[in-house]
Amino acid sequence: MAENEQAQHIAALTQRTQEFGINDEEDVCFAPVEVGGDKGGDEPPVQTWSVVGRFLTARLIKLEYMRQVLASVWQPVMGVTVTEINKGLFLFIFFHKTDVDYVLNGGPWAFENSTLVCRMVEDGVLPVDVELNTVDMWVQLHDVPMGYTSLPMLEQMGNFIGTFVKHDERFVGAPWLAFYRIRVSIPLDKPLRRRMKLLKRDKTTCWINFRYERLHSFCFFCGLLGHTYKFCVKARVSTVPVHLYPYNAELRVGGGRGPREVGESWLVPVEGRPRVAEGVRDEGGRKGGVVGEGMARPVVVDEAEEPVEVVSKRRREGGYEGERRGDGQDTTMADVSKNLFMAGAGSQTRPAS
């Protein structure tokens, strides 16, 4: 009885829509005609590449400041347009393939330490429909034992962290490296992986530690990207002290370095006596041991004499020994502006146009 009533109701609705002719008009497939740009002096269409992105932050992103900072970092050879298409959702339009490749392959980028999650908008896809739930970044694999450094092995480790994207091809074939570098698509809804317990062929185990390049704001308590422990609900209700949180700055490449001993010549040990110039006696009659004219000689730090520090800076740019600019000169950290650090770029190199 109920089925008959439902069938009659559907039949009535179908007849009613047919009377209005709605189905006949909307079901007609529209096929646009491709218009060429080579007729009558019409200018050819400009080829563009579109990227949609959002920032991992709850704060308001000031469009004008953001576009100025990122444009100064990316320095696109053909320019870029930046618009906000939805609240917190931005569209970046590039006019040269090398520019969009540099942005997609050179990230992650950031504005005010908030990571930019971005993806290419394919032809025929709405920008608002592009999924922005992962971010690609370079991950360093430390303490990888001999015999487990093949490309298939590294790919499996990348899939353990997230989704493997590609290898660093600059050192393929090396017998062993201090660390191996792979690009991984990191899921935003899961905590960062700190390490992996590797089961070796002899049934013993070892730990492989992960370090993330250009890792921006993340939580030391829950390990998620996009916020710090100061604004984490789980950390607020927890009674665990900060120094016992499972994450720390060592997960970030270069984040665990302490202060350099550049002020050693001015420091006095606890319960020690103040320093005086050489040849000058203090109140107790003892001669000082510091050369100078009545004062301690300042220490000049020579960056060239500290190869470990230089390598560390270059690792932040491109990996192991750094990269080279298109003009053949080594990249350095001396000319990095504040805008570059705001975008998380460091002294990122530019590809040849």
C-alpha positions in Angstrom: 0.0 0.0 0.0 2.8 2.4 1.0 4.8 1.5 -2.1 1.9 2.3 -4.4 1.4 5.7 -2.8 5.2 6.4 -3.2 5.1 5.4 -6.9 2.1 7.6 -7.5 3.8 10.5 -5.8 7.0 10.1 -8.0 4.9 9.8 -11.1 3.1 13.0 -10.2 6.3 14.9 -9.7 7.8 13.6 -12.9 4.7 14.7 -14.9 4.8 18.2 -13.2 8.4 18.8 -14.1 7.8 17.7 -17.6 5.0 20.2 -17.9 7.5 23.0 -17.0 10.1 21.6 -19.4 12.9 21.9 -16.8 14.5 18.5 -17.4 14.6 19.1 -21.2 16.5 22.4 -20.8 18.9 21.4 -18.0 19.8 18.0 -19.4 21.2 19.5 -22.6 25.0 19.2 -22.6 26.8 22.4 -23.3 30.0 22.0 -25.3 32.0 25.2 -25.4 33.8 26.1 -28.7 37.5 26.6 -28.4 38.4 30.1 -29.7 41.8 30.5 -31.2 44.0 33.5 -30.5 45.6 33.8 -34.0 42.8 35.6 -35.9 42.5 39.2 -36.8 45.3 40.5 -34.6 43.8 39.1 -31.3 46.4 38.6 -28.7 47.2 35.0 -27.8 45.9 33.9 -24.4 48.4 34.2 -21.5 49.4 30.8 -20.1 49.1 30.7 -16.3 49.6 28.2 -13.5 47.3 28.5 -10.5 48.1 27.4 -6.9 45.7 27.5 -4.0 46.8 27.6 -0.4 46.0 28.3 3.2 48.1 29.0 6.3 48.1 26.8 9.3 47.0 29.4 11.8 43.9 30.7 13.5 45.1 34.3 13.2 44.0 36.7 10.5 46.3 36.8 7.6 46.8 40.3 6.3 46.7 39.9 2.5 48.9 43.0 1.7 51.7 42.1 4.0 51.6 38.4 3.1 51.8 39.0 -0.7 54.6 41.5 -0.2 56.7 39.0 1.9 56.1 36.0 -0.3 56.7 37.9 -3.5 60.1 39.1 -2.1 61.0 35.5 -1.3 59.8 33.8 -4.4 61.0 36.6 -6.8 59.0 35.2 -9.7 60.6 36.1 -13.1 57.2 36.7 -14.7 55.3 38.0 -11.6 52.6 36.5 -9.5 49.1 37.7 -8.5 47.7 36.9 -5.0 44.0 37.1 -4.2 41.8 35.8 -1.3 39.0 33.7 -2.8 37.6 32.6 0.5 38.2 33.5 4.1 41.7 32.2 4.8 42.0 30.7 1.3 44.3 32.3 -1.2 44.9 31.9 -5.0 48.4 32.4 -6.4 48.6 32.8 -10.2 52.0 32.4 -11.9 53.0 33.2 -15.4 56.1 31.0 -15.8 56.6 27.3 -15.2 59.9 27.6 -13.4 58.2 30.0 -10.9 55.4 27.5 -9.9 57.9 24.6 -9.8 60.1 26.6 -7.4 57.2 27.3 -5.1 55.8 23.7 -5.1 59.2 22.0 -4.9 61.0 24.4 -2.7 58.6 24.6 0.3 57.3 24.5 2.8 56.9 28.3 3.0 55.5 30.3 5.8 54.3 33.7 6.8 54.9 34.8 10.4 56.0 31.2 11.1 52.7 29.8 9.9 53.1 27.1 7.3 51.6 27.6 3.9 49.8 24.5 2.6 49.4 24.8 -1.2 48.6 22.6 -4.2 48.3 23.1 -7.9 44.9 23.7 -9.3 44.4 21.4 -12.2 42.4 22.3 -15.3 38.7 21.9 -14.8 38.9 21.9 -11.0 37.4 24.5 -8.7 40.1 26.0 -6.4 37.8 25.6 -3.4 37.6 21.8 -4.0 41.4 21.2 -3.9 42.2 19.2 -0.7 44.8 20.9 1.5 45.4 18.3 4.1 49.1 17.5 3.5 52.3 19.5 3.3 55.5 18.4 1.4 58.8 18.8 3.1 62.3 17.4 3.2 63.0 14.9 5.9 66.5 13.9 7.1 66.9 10.2 8.1 69.7 10.0 10.7 71.5 6.9 12.0 70.5 4.6 9.0 72.7 1.5 9.3 74.7 0.1 6.4 72.7 -2.3 4.2 69.4 -0.3 4.6 70.2 2.8 2.5 68.9 1.6 -0.9 66.3 3.7 -2.7 63.5 1.2 -2.1 64.4 1.1 1.6 64.3 4.9 1.9 61.0 5.0 0.0 59.5 2.6 2.6 60.8 4.9 5.4 59.1 7.8 3.7 55.8 6.0 3.6 56.2 5.3 7.3 56.5 9.1 7.9 53.7 10.1 5.5 53.6 9.5 1.8 56.9 9.3 -0.1 57.4 11.9 -2.8 61.0 11.6 -4.1 64.6 11.1 -3.2 67.4 13.6 -3.1 69.2 12.7 -6.3 72.4 14.6 -5.6 74.1 11.8 -3.6 72.6 8.7 -5.2 75.1 5.8 -5.2 77.1 7.1 -2.2 78.2 4.1 0.0 77.0 5.8 3.2 76.0 9.2 4.3 75.6 10.9 7.7 71.9 11.3 6.9 69.7 10.6 4.0 67.2 13.1 2.6 63.8 12.4 1.2 60.7 14.5 0.4 57.6 13.4 2.1 54.0 14.5 2.1 53.1 15.0 5.7 49.5 14.5 6.9 48.3 17.5 8.9 45.8 15.5 11.0 48.5 13.2 12.5 51.4 14.0 14.8 54.9 14.3 13.4 57.0 11.1 13.4 60.0 11.5 15.6 61.8 8.2 14.9 61.3 4.7 13.7 62.3 1.4 15.3 64.0 -0.7 12.5 63.9 -4.4 12.7 67.2 -5.6 11.1 67.8 -8.9 9.3 69.5 -10.4 12.3 66.3 -9.7 14.4 68.0 -6.9 16.3 66.6 -3.4 16.4 67.9 0.1 16.1 66.4 3.6 16.0 66.3 5.8 12.9 65.8 9.4 13.9 63.9 12.0 11.8 64.8 15.7 11.4 62.5 18.1 9.4 63.9 20.8 7.2 62.2 24.2 7.4 59.8 23.0 10.0 57.7 26.0 11.2 55.2 26.2 14.1 54.3 22.9 15.7 53.2 21.7 19.1 55.8 20.2 21.5 52.9 18.3 23.3 50.8 16.7 20.6 53.1 17.0 17.6 50.6 18.6 15.3 51.5 21.4 12.8 49.8 24.8 13.0 50.0 25.7 16.7 52.4 25.7 19.7 51.9 24.0 23.1 50.9 27.4 24.6 47.7 27.2 22.6 47.2 23.5 22.7 44.0 22.3 24.6 45.7 19.0 25.4 48.7 20.7 26.8 46.6 23.1 28.9 44.7 20.4 30.7 47.9 18.2 31.1 49.9 18.3 34.3 53.1 17.2 32.5 55.9 19.9 32.7 57.1 21.5 29.5 60.6 19.9 29.7 59.0 16.4 29.7 56.9 17.0 26.5 57.5 14.3 23.9 58.6 16.8 21.3 61.2 19.6 21.3 63.2 21.9 19.0 65.6 19.1 18.1 63.0 17.8 15.6 63.7 20.8 13.6 66.9 20.9 11.6 69.3 23.3 13.3 66.8 23.8 16.2 68.9 22.1 18.8 72.0 24.2 18.6 73.1 26.0 21.7 74.9 29.3 22.0 78.4 29.6 20.4 81.3 30.4 22.7 81.9 33.8 21.3 81.9 35.6 24.6 84.3 33.3 26.4 87.0 35.9 26.8 84.7 38.1 28.9 83.3 35.4 31.1 84.5 35.0 34.7 84.1 31.6 36.4 81.8 31.3 39.4 83.7 32.6 42.5 86.5 33.6 40.2 88.4 37.0 40.2 87.9 39.8 37.7 90.2 39.8 34.8 92.8 42.6 34.3 95.2 43.5 31.5 98.6 41.9 31.1 101.3 43.6 33.2 98.7 45.3 35.4 98.5 44.2 39.0 95.2 43.9 40.7 94.4 44.9 44.3 96.0 41.7 45.6 99.3 42.2 43.8 98.7 39.6 41.1 99.4 40.3 37.5 96.7 39.9 34.9 97.0 37.5 31.9 94.9 39.3 29.3 96.9 41.1 26.6 95.7 44.7 26.0 96.0 48.3 27.0 94.1 48.2 30.2 91.3 46.1 28.9 90.5 42.6 27.5 91.1 42.1 23.8 87.8 41.4 22.0 87.4 38.1 20.2 86.7 38.2 16.5 84.8 35.2 15.3 86.0 34.0 11.9 83.2 32.2 10.2 85.6 30.6 7.7 87.4 28.8 10.6 84.1 27.1 11.7 83.3 24.6 8.9 80.7 22.8 11.1 78.7 26.0 11.4 78.9 26.8 7.7 77.8 23.3 6.7 74.9 23.5 9.2 73.7 26.8 7.6 73.9 25.3 4.1 72.0 22.3 5.2 69.1 24.6 6.2 69.1 25.8 2.6 69.2 22.7 0.4 70.5 19.7 2.3 74.0 18.4 2.7 76.6 20.8 1.3 74.2 23.5 0.1 73.4 24.4 -3.4 74.7 27.0 -5.9 73.0 29.9 -7.4 72.5 30.3 -11.1 75.4 32.7 -11.3 77.9 30.0 -10.0 78.3 31.6 -6.5 77.7 29.8 -3.3 74.7 30.8 -1.3 75.3 32.4 2.0 73.3 33.5 5.0 74.7 37.0 5.3 72.3 38.7 3.0 69.1 37.2 4.3 66.5 39.8 5.0 63.8 39.7 7.7 61.2 39.0 5.1 63.0 35.8 4.1 62.9 34.5 7.6 59.3 35.5 8.0 58.5 33.2 5.0 60.7 30.4 6.3 62.9 30.6 3.2 66.4 31.3 4.6 68.6 31.8 1.6 66.8 29.4 -0.7 68.4 29.3 -4.1 66.6 30.2 -7.3 66.3 27.9 -10.3 67.5 29.1 -13.7 64.7 30.6 -15.7 
